[in-house]
Amino acid sequence: MQDRPLIVSSVSLPVQIPEFLPKLRSPLGQNVGWSCVPSRDFARILGIIFAGEGSVRATGYHYAIA
């Protein structure tokens, strides 16, 4: 098995952090899959951050997966 570098997309803290964060859909360590892609890929959640993401301009939970 080859070692692959960890790639994390850029995130930024939201201008205003909500007083209450929404409930997590998936906790750390959970295996997750993408049913919307033909390959139906799977991974494990390694990190979670509540932030804004630049390319889609979405504020919410962003998951680091491997």
Secondary structure, DSSP 8 states (H G I E B T S, - for coil): ----------EE--SS--SS----SS-TT-EEE-TTSTT--EEEEEEEEEEEETTTTEEEEEEEE-
